[in-house]
Every structure is written in structure tokens, then in C-alpha cells.
Amino acid sequence: MSWITISRITKLGLTNFWRNRWLSLASTLVMTLTLLIITLFVVMTMVISKTTTMIKSKIDVAVYFKDSATTQEISDLQQIIAARPDVKEVRYISKEEALRVWNERQKNQRIKELIKPEENPLPRSLAIKATNPEDLKNIADFLAQNQYSPIVHKISYEDNKQIIDKLLAITSFVKKMGWIFSITFVIISILVILNTIRLTIFTRKEEIEIMRLVGASDRFIKVPFIVEGILYGFLACIVATIALWIVIGLATPLTNRYLGSIVTENMHHFFISKFLLIFLMQFIVGILVGIGCSLFSIRRYLKV
Amino acid sequence: MIEIVGVSKIYSDTIKALDNVNLKIEKGEFVSIVGQSGAGKSTLVKLLICEEKPTSGKILIAGRNIVQLKLSELPYFRRKVGVVFQDFKLLPQKTVLENVAFALEVCDALPEEIKDKVPRILDLVGMLKCKDKYPDELSGGEKQRISIARALVHSPKILIADEATGNLDPINAWEIIELLDRINRRGTIVILATHNKAIVDRLKRRVVLIKNGTILSDKVRGGYVI
């Protein structure tokens, strides 16, 4: 294809886009909405899974020891656990440290005063972090063995397990909903865009007929519509990116209030660091949908 | 140059538009194809410009069977055959000059070629003075001239006019026929499908009469007889 042809075809596409600006606007807006939904879904899924991982990494198993257990017994157990491949970190928390943490957490002075350093009922413990949060159960099971029962007072795993399970359930629910929403919107958008392009093609049926009559190649007839499709995608991608900034800006106070600042921070961080990727994804999806719909709609008009 | 051999076109069991038509048209001929509405004129024209394919038979143009043309070859074939229609088929939002230039643009012509050819062809049909007007500002006869100019701009060997004068008053119609005649004298085959008796009678050129899908008569210097 020569440069002259390319420039002629592009010009024709741009002219057509402008000439049918209301139809073009409708297509672009529908496409924008679709891109926005898909992007929000992707960002949301990624932020949630990142937050989940972060929360998971903070979860640990704590083994509380009976006061009768000797320091030697505790230190032996610590070594055994530290040697396990699925254990990332084991930290010994002495009575003194437990008290310090207790004091830090308690705001009420009267409750604070209930425990005095001289008669400290807080148990010594080991805080164990797993390389993989899923392995925490194995570690907890290991500690629950009979041979350790004389020294172990309590293993705090069950409480954490519930939190983990709940978190995983929420994540998978959000992911599923996101998929359903995205697919629905993609289908709606494809249908609307298909119809819009069909309509523009229909209004230019005569022009296409004349083009064929005077010997225009299929390519010359087809490409301007593809150019229009690309334009829909490109403009939609820009509008969607701007809208995304606004949506995230508006959503920040809400996420702060309901989900905590970790999620919000993750969202901001994610959006800024992956800006180019998000833009590129929208660009590609937008353009592919635009081109696909154009090609599909024009097909039947070229079958003579 | 054009040879139609045993061509039939059957749309359905009851509609037989053309039935075993044989016709040979030599270089430089002016052929009028006449017949009543529904006789098969338009079908024959559609087959000649490859808008439809015959049910059976061959259509040889310059020795090539156009029935077997591939979809990708069609545009190149259409550039060699100019077609003029009753309803002109001009683009309303383009000027006269742009309408004619458009036919070259869509065929990858160079700008110099367009600049050179379009005014010459407009001059040939006597419309150079109207080159900046829009089709809406022109009379029927003028529109048909533009449509002829557009059909001729590729310098086709064959010009097919399907009821080209159907929408025109007698004076305008005759002017168009004279123009076609002039084009024919420059060496282009002109095939004129019409049911206008006066025109055919005055032309005194070859007349092919079609009735019920078959050729009833083929006279070298004929008139319109049904």
C-alpha cells in the first residue's frame, strides 16, 4: 500500500468519524464504559490479592508456654521449629516483652495496673511465621503433638484461620463478581458498538456501492471503517484513563473508611506504578473491540 | 471483444431471467439492448459488470471468462468497464470535480494523474465549467454527464449504460446519446440498455432485442420493433 493510499484511507476514516459524530460519540462512550469496568475490575482484583498477601504475611502462629516449662525446653523447641523448611521466622517473646506489648496496647490505666512486673501472669511464647501462610496449619499440628503438651499452654491458630478463610472467600467472591460484570459489559458494549458501526455503514451504503462500482478494492472500502473503529478505541481509552483518575480520587475516602489505609495505599501505589500497563491494556482492548466490530459489520456489504 | 456464450440466469424455478443467450460484440461497436421491462436487459447488464454470476454459460471479455473472476480480481475488472446508471449514483457531499476524482482516488491513482485526467474528462463531457458545483445544483442531464465522466475516467474499453436516459427529458436524453456516440467514435465499446424507442430509432446502430430472456432479433442497423 502506498503512502498516498494510506493517507487517503486515513483521511476518509477521520472524515467519516466526524461526519457521523453523534454515532461516533455513542460508540466511544459505550467503549469507555466497558474499558472502565474492565480496568476497575483488574485493579480491584490485583489490589485485593496484594492486600491479602500482605495481611497473610502478618499472620503467624503463636505458641504460649506453661509457666512450668523451663527456658531450656523452650529454646530446644525454638531450634527444632526454626530448622523446619516451611518456617520463615521464629521469635521468642519473654514475659517482660509480653508485658511491654500489653502495656502498649492497653489504653485504660486501671486495666494496665492489674498486671505488675512482679506478678506477671502473661505467658512466654514463640511467634512463628511461615514461608507460605498455608503451611501454618502444618506447623500448628506439629506443635499440637502430645510430646509438647506438657510445656505448651495454647496454640493460637484457629482464630487466625478463620480470618484467613474469610479473606480468601471475599477475594474469590470479588473476583467472580468482577468477571461477571466485565463479561456482561463487554457483551453489551460489543453489541452496541456493532449496531452503531452497522448504522454508520448503512447510512453510507450508497457511497460503498459507488466505491465498488468505480473499482475500489475491498481494502479501500474496509480500512476507513477500521480507522473509525481504532478511533473509538483510542478515544475511549483516553477518556477511560481520565475517568479512572477521578473514580480513584473519589473512592479514596471511602476505601480509607471501610477497608483501611492499606487497601487505599495499595490502590494508589498500584495505579501509579502500573499506569502505563493499564493504559496499554485499555488501548489494546479498545482497539481490538473497535476493529473487530468494524470488520464484522462491513463483511456483508462486501459480498458481491 | 465481448462474447456471451449460452448464458442463462435462473433466479428460481419460476423466474428465468435469461435463457441461453448468445451474443458477440466486436471492438468499437455501439450496441443497443432493447426490450420491455422485465425482458432481461438489466440482468444482462448485471452479468456484464460482474454484479451477478450466470447460472450457466460463459462471458468472455478480451478472451477472459469473467464468470470465473475471483473476488479479489473484481475491482481491477471494474476499472476496465465503465458503468452509467439511470439514477446517476453521485456522492451529494462532493463537488463535480471531487466525484470524478474519487473514482481515481479509490484506485490508488497518483495525485498528478488525477490533476491531469479529471479536467480533461470533464471537458470531454462538457462539464468543466461546473467543476466546483455540487450534484444538487445540476440538472438531470448534467448529472448524467458527470456520471459518464466518472465511468470514463479510468479509460475503460467498455462503457455500459443501463437506462442512462431513463430519468431525462427528450432533449437531455438525446444529448447524452450524442455524447455516448462521440465516446464510441473514440474507440470505446458502448452498450446501451434502454426501452426508449425514439433514441434507438434515431441512432441507426446495432440493436439487440430481448424478450422473455432470449434474444429475439439482432440487427446491425435496427430500429425498435417489438
Chai-1 contact restraints between the chains, C-beta under 6 A:
chainA,res_idxA,chainB,res_idxB,connection_type,confidence,min_distance_angstrom,max_distance_angstrom,comment,restraint_id
A,T5,B,D108,contact,1.0,0.0,6.0,A-B,restraint_1
A,R8,B,E105,contact,1.0,0.0,6.0,A-B,restraint_2
A,I210,B,K89,contact,1.0,0.0,6.0,A-B,restraint_3
A,M211,B,V106,contact,1.0,0.0,6.0,A-B,restraint_4
A,V214,B,A103,contact,1.0,0.0,6.0,A-B,restraint_5
A,G215,B,P75,contact,1.0,0.0,6.0,A-B,restraint_6
A,G215,B,R78,contact,1.0,0.0,6.0,A-B,restraint_7
A,G215,B,R79,contact,1.0,0.0,6.0,A-B,restraint_8
A,G215,B,C107,contact,1.0,0.0,6.0,A-B,restraint_9
A,A216,B,V106,contact,1.0,0.0,6.0,A-B,restraint_10
A,S217,B,P75,contact,1.0,0.0,6.0,A-B,restraint_11
A,F220,B,V106,contact,1.0,0.0,6.0,A-B,restraint_12
